[in-house]
């Protein structure tokens, strides 16, 4: 009897370089990794959040970014989101056999966040995170939205992010990034019942 396996036929890896007058960024991903992260963005808390994506998404993630941090972190965070989105969509390929949808609830002490994702081929972001502080270390909490907006625009996904409760901004952000990682991991997983098929009645995503 033949046993179906969820092992991809080819490694789901990609490397993206993005060079502008504001940032120089290289992103490498392995969607079937073990959560190994090599991160250098110049923003400590942002590196900590990207590490959550790698660890909880089981994505090997190598990001090196040099940006105009003497101005602020906006261009660096946004452009890392863009490059990460480009790397994910390149690595996932034709999307045959993936589960497509993913969701996760993640708590951290008093904070709780929910993230739902659809690898739909259509970019869309709904994000409701009422951060209780404007800054976490050197990270402007407004930039969390810019990261996810850059990601969805270039990975072509629909993403809903809701922080359901939380009083500590660090906890709020960490639950959001962990839930995103878990939801993305689920959506990218290969379904042994539908290997070789695209999860859409349209026949394409």
C-alpha positions, 0 to 999 in steps of 0.5 A, a space after each residue: 500500500 502506498 503511503 502519502 507523505 507531506 514532504 515537498 518534492 523540492 525545497 521550499 526556499 528563497 532568497 530576496 535582496 531589496 536595495 533602495 536609497 533607504 535600505 539594503 536588505 537580504 532575506 533568506 527563508 526555508 519554509 520547511 526548516 526548524 526555526 533557526 534564525 539569524 537576524 540583524 536589523 539594527 532594532 533589537 525588539 524587531 529582531 526579537 519579534 522576527 525570532 518569534 516568526 522563525 521559532 513558532 513558524 518553523 521557518 529558517 529565517 536569515 535577515 540582514 538589514 541596513 537602514 536609515 535608522 538615524 531617521 527612524 525605524 520606519 523604512 527598515 521595518 516596512 522594507 523587511 516586511 516587503 522582502 519577507 513577503 516576496 521571499 515567502 511567495 517565491 518559496 511557496 511556489 505554485 501552492 499545490 498541496 498547501 492547506 492555504 488557511 491558518 489561524 492561531 490564538 496565543 496568550 502571554 500573561 494578560 495578553 491574548 491575540 488571534 491571527 487568521 491567514 489565507 494564502 489567497 493571492 489577494 492582499 488584504 490586512 485588517 489589524 486591530 491592536 490597541 497598543 498601550 505604549 507607543 514605544 517598546 525599547 527602540 521599536 515604534 509600535 506603529 511599525 508593527 502595522 507597516 511590517 504586516 502591510 508590507 508582508 501582505 502586499 507582497 506575499 499576496 495574502 489576506 491577514 486578520 490580526 486582533 489583539 483581544 486583550 492586553 495591558 503590556 505593549 511588549 506582551 501585546 506585540 509578542 502574542 501578535 507575532 507568535 500567533 502570526 507565526 503559528 497561523 502562517 505555519 499552518 497555512 503553509 503546511 502540506 496536506 497529505 490528502 490534497 498533494 498535487 492540487 491547488 486548494 481553490 475551485 478556481 484552480 489557481 491562487 
